[in-house]
Amino acid sequence: MVTRMRTPLACCLSLMLCAGAAHAFDLGQMLNAAGQQVQKPQQQGQQPSSAADLLKSGIDMVTGMAGCSEPEEAAIGQQIAGNLLGASPLVKDRQLQKYVNNVGRWVASQSERPDLEWHFGVIESNDINAFAAPGGYIFVTRGLYRLLQNEADLAGVLGHEIGHVIRKHHLKILQQSKMVDFGGKLLAAKAGGGNSSVQGLIGSGAEIVSRSLDKGAEFEADRIAMVLAARAGYDAFALPEVLQQIGHVGGADSSVALLFKTHPHPDERLAKLGEAVDSRFDSLKGQTLAGRFYHIK
């Protein structure tokens, strides 16, 4: 059973951030030192740490997964992100958006897709949720952000969504539902007709938001989140604590209606994490950085 828990995590889908937030930056020697305890496997044959071994089924990037090239993935993600931002705009707080981008890009840099054009932000919604779109577009709602207690909580939430992107979970849904025809047609459409042509191939993007990923994808993203947070020097147990807090929100509360509809219940996710993690992270001393956490206005 996972020990030491705290607050909320959520779903996974799509949106796009306004320009401006800086490149990923080093969050400090303290985080770097802590992150040394969970190293990324650098090459085949290198022995991973016990925590990283949780991902033996793969956090590694497989080129061409889901039959989609990286430019196609970026075009899909940008279009879906723009569609959804039209419905739920970014919170008008530049410092908040910059802060979330800095934390998100630091965590993403620990993954096997550090060179994606990652974009992070907080959107105007009182729902408790988070979203990821293909190509590295990740957002959390104002409602979820307000539940977070420290920077490690944020890193855990963003790490879950990063997990969906690096494993291309949503691209697989699009492909399986035949919403996107890969193999060059998408890129040809973009070249010939701009965003409107891509729009015609992917629809409004609402389908990807409303459909659930299978439970295995959610459990995998949870495991990835803990590993990425640990690599980045954060307390790996922040995500389980976020899940625990979400579980305390009553099922009748409208703020968690979509989250509970599209995700396994937090109790089930915690149980699966407990089975996977066991005691592997117990010796790690990650940071929570509560004093540096940006509190939403």
C-alpha positions in Angstrom: 0.0 0.0 0.0 1.3 3.5 -0.9 2.2 5.4 2.2 2.4 9.2 2.9 -0.4 10.7 0.8 -1.8 14.2 0.3 -4.0 15.9 -2.5 -5.5 15.9 -6.2 -4.6 14.5 -9.7 -6.8 14.3 -12.7 -7.6 13.5 -16.2 -5.8 14.0 -19.4 -6.6 15.8 -22.6 -5.9 19.0 -24.4 -5.3 22.7 -24.9 -2.7 25.4 -25.9 -0.7 28.0 -24.1 -0.1 31.6 -25.1 3.4 32.4 -26.1 5.9 33.8 -23.7 6.9 31.4 -21.0 10.6 30.8 -20.9 12.5 27.7 -21.7 12.7 24.9 -19.1 15.2 26.0 -16.5 17.2 24.3 -13.7 15.1 24.6 -10.5 18.2 24.6 -8.4 21.1 22.6 -7.1 18.9 21.2 -4.3 16.6 19.6 -6.9 19.4 18.4 -9.0 21.1 16.7 -6.1 17.9 15.0 -5.1 17.2 14.0 -8.7 20.5 12.1 -8.9 18.9 9.4 -6.8 16.6 8.3 -9.7 18.6 8.4 -12.9 17.4 8.0 -16.4 18.6 4.9 -18.2 21.1 6.3 -20.8 21.6 3.3 -23.0 20.5 -0.2 -23.5 22.1 -2.6 -21.0 22.4 0.1 -18.3 21.0 -1.1 -15.0 18.1 1.2 -13.9 17.5 2.1 -10.3 14.8 0.2 -8.4 12.4 3.1 -8.8 13.0 3.5 -12.5 12.5 -0.2 -12.8 8.8 0.4 -12.2 8.7 1.5 -15.9 10.1 -1.7 -17.3 7.0 -1.9 -19.5 8.1 1.4 -21.0 8.5 5.1 -20.4 10.9 4.9 -23.3 10.0 6.7 -26.5 9.2 4.5 -29.5 9.5 6.4 -32.8 6.4 6.0 -34.9 4.2 4.8 -32.0 0.5 5.0 -33.0 1.5 5.5 -36.6 2.1 9.2 -36.3 5.1 11.3 -37.0 6.2 14.0 -34.6 5.1 16.9 -37.0 1.7 15.2 -37.3 1.4 14.8 -33.6 2.3 18.5 -33.1 -0.3 19.6 -35.7 -3.1 17.5 -34.0 -2.2 18.7 -30.5 -2.0 22.4 -31.5 -5.4 22.3 -33.2 -7.1 20.5 -30.3 -5.4 22.8 -27.8 -6.7 25.9 -29.6 -10.2 24.5 -29.9 -10.4 23.8 -26.2 -8.8 27.1 -25.1 -11.6 28.8 -27.1 -14.0 27.2 -24.5 -11.9 27.6 -21.4 -9.3 30.4 -21.6 -6.1 30.7 -19.6 -6.2 32.3 -16.2 -5.1 35.9 -16.6 -2.0 35.7 -14.4 1.2 35.8 -16.3 3.3 34.9 -13.3 1.2 31.8 -12.7 1.5 30.7 -16.3 5.2 31.2 -16.3 5.6 29.3 -13.1 3.6 26.3 -14.3 5.6 26.3 -17.5 8.9 26.3 -15.6 7.9 23.4 -13.3 6.3 21.4 -16.2 9.2 21.8 -18.5 11.6 20.8 -15.8 9.6 17.6 -15.1 9.3 16.9 -18.8 13.0 17.3 -19.3 13.4 14.2 -17.1 11.4 12.1 -19.6 12.4 10.3 -22.8 10.9 13.1 -24.9 12.6 16.2 -23.5 12.8 17.9 -26.9 9.1 18.2 -27.5 7.7 21.8 -27.6 6.1 21.4 -24.2 3.4 24.0 -23.2 1.8 24.1 -19.7 -0.9 26.4 -18.3 -3.8 26.9 -15.9 -7.3 27.3 -17.4 -10.4 29.0 -16.1 -12.6 26.2 -14.8 -13.7 25.4 -11.3 -13.7 21.7 -12.1 -11.0 19.5 -10.6 -9.2 18.2 -13.7 -6.1 18.2 -15.9 -5.7 17.7 -19.6 -3.1 16.6 -22.1 -3.1 16.9 -25.9 -0.6 15.2 -28.3 2.6 17.0 -28.9 3.1 18.3 -25.3 0.1 20.6 -24.6 -0.8 20.2 -20.9 -3.1 22.2 -18.6 -4.7 22.0 -15.2 -7.9 23.7 -14.2 -8.1 26.5 -11.6 -10.1 24.2 -9.4 -7.4 21.5 -9.3 -4.6 24.0 -8.9 -6.3 25.5 -5.8 -6.2 22.0 -4.2 -2.4 21.7 -4.5 -0.4 22.4 -1.5 3.2 22.7 -2.8 5.4 22.5 -5.9 5.8 18.7 -5.6 2.0 18.3 -5.9 2.1 20.3 -9.1 5.0 18.3 -10.4 3.1 15.0 -9.7 -0.1 16.2 -11.5 1.9 17.5 -14.5 4.0 14.3 -14.5 0.8 12.2 -15.0 -0.2 14.3 -18.0 3.4 14.1 -19.4 3.1 10.4 -19.1 0.0 10.4 -21.4 1.9 12.4 -24.0 5.1 10.4 -24.0 3.1 7.2 -24.3 0.9 8.7 -27.0 -2.3 7.5 -25.2 -4.6 10.0 -26.9 -3.1 9.5 -30.3 -4.1 5.8 -30.0 -7.7 6.8 -29.2 -7.8 9.0 -32.2 -6.3 6.3 -34.5 -8.6 3.6 -33.1 -11.7 5.7 -33.6 -10.5 6.6 -37.1 -10.7 10.2 -36.3 -7.3 10.8 -37.8 -5.9 9.2 -40.9 -2.1 9.2 -40.6 0.4 8.3 -43.3 0.9 11.8 -44.7 -2.7 12.9 -45.2 -2.7 15.1 -42.2 0.6 16.8 -43.1 -0.6 17.2 -46.7 -3.8 18.8 -45.5 -1.9 21.2 -43.2 0.4 22.2 -46.0 -2.4 22.7 -48.5 -5.2 24.2 -46.4 -3.7 25.3 -43.1 -5.4 24.8 -39.7 -8.9 24.4 -41.2 -7.8 21.3 -43.0 -6.4 19.7 -39.9 -9.6 20.7 -38.2 -11.5 18.7 -40.7 -9.5 15.6 -40.0 -9.6 15.6 -36.2 -13.0 17.1 -35.6 -13.6 19.6 -32.8 -11.4 17.8 -30.3 -14.4 17.3 -28.0 -14.3 13.5 -28.6 -10.8 13.2 -27.1 -11.9 15.2 -24.0 -15.0 13.3 -23.3 -13.7 9.7 -23.9 -12.0 7.8 -21.2 -8.6 6.2 -21.6 -8.5 2.6 -20.6 -7.6 2.0 -17.0 -4.2 0.6 -18.0 -3.2 4.0 -19.5 -4.2 5.8 -16.4 -2.3 3.5 -14.1 0.7 3.7 -16.4 0.6 7.5 -16.3 0.5 7.4 -12.5 3.6 5.3 -12.3 5.4 7.5 -14.8 4.4 10.6 -12.8 6.1 9.2 -9.6 9.3 8.3 -11.5 9.6 11.7 -13.3 8.9 13.6 -10.0 11.6 11.6 -8.3 14.1 12.2 -11.1 13.4 15.9 -11.0 14.2 15.9 -7.2 10.6 16.2 -5.9 8.8 14.1 -3.3 7.6 11.2 -5.4 4.7 10.6 -2.9 3.1 14.0 -3.8 0.9 12.4 -6.5 -0.5 9.7 -4.3 -1.3 12.4 -1.7 -3.1 14.5 -4.4 -5.1 11.4 -5.3 -6.0 10.9 -1.7 -7.3 14.4 -1.4 -9.4 14.1 -4.6 -10.8 10.9 -3.2 -12.1 12.9 -0.3 -14.2 15.1 -2.6 -17.8 13.7 -2.6 -18.9 11.9 -5.7 -21.9 14.2 -5.8 -19.7 17.3 -6.1 -20.1 18.6 -9.7 -16.4 19.7 -9.7 -15.2 16.1 -10.0 -18.0 14.8 -12.2 -16.0 14.6 -15.4 -12.9 13.4 -13.6 -14.7 10.5 -11.9 -16.5 9.7 -15.2 -13.3 9.4 -17.3 -10.9 8.0 -14.7 -10.7 5.1 -12.3 -11.7 6.2 -8.8 -8.7 7.6 -6.8 -8.9 4.7 -4.4 -8.4 2.2 -7.2 -5.5 4.3 -8.6 -3.9 4.4 -5.2 -4.2 0.7 -4.8 -2.6 0.1 -8.1 0.2 2.5 -7.3 0.7 0.7 -4.0 1.1 -2.6 -5.7 3.6 -1.2 -8.2 5.6 1.0 -5.9 5.8 -1.1 -2.8 8.9 0.3 -0.9 10.9 1.4 -3.9 10.7 5.1 -3.2 11.0 4.9 0.6 14.7 5.8 0.7 14.3 8.9 -1.6 14.3 12.3 0.1 12.6 14.5 -2.5 11.6 18.1 -2.0 8.1 19.5 -1.6 9.1 23.2 -1.9 5.9 24.5 -0.3 7.6 27.9 0.3 8.2 28.4 -3.5 4.7 27.3 -4.6 2.9 30.0 -6.5 -0.6 30.6 -4.9 -3.2 31.5 -7.5 -4.8 34.9 -7.1 
